[in-house]
Amino acid sequence: MADLIKEVVENVVQGVLKEILKKTTKKGATRRTKRQTRSSTTGRFTKKTTSKPAKKQVSRRRSATSRSRQRKS
């Protein structure tokens, strides 16, 4: 009887250890869902209008007055 209980306990422990140490397989990258805009009147989803392309960044040179102001302080 004791031998039977010991065998059952060993099988349970082995199964638990195997479950814990089992490597999880990745199923690929998950896709993020894009936010949708809703119509304020009907509450339904509306199609987004295409936005303007981003403006090119232009470096601005400091004016003479701002440079002199920096020198003073």
Secondary structure, DSSP 8 states (H G I E B T S, - for coil): -HHHHHHHHHHHHHHHHHHHH---------------EE-TTT--EE-----------------HHHHHHHHH-
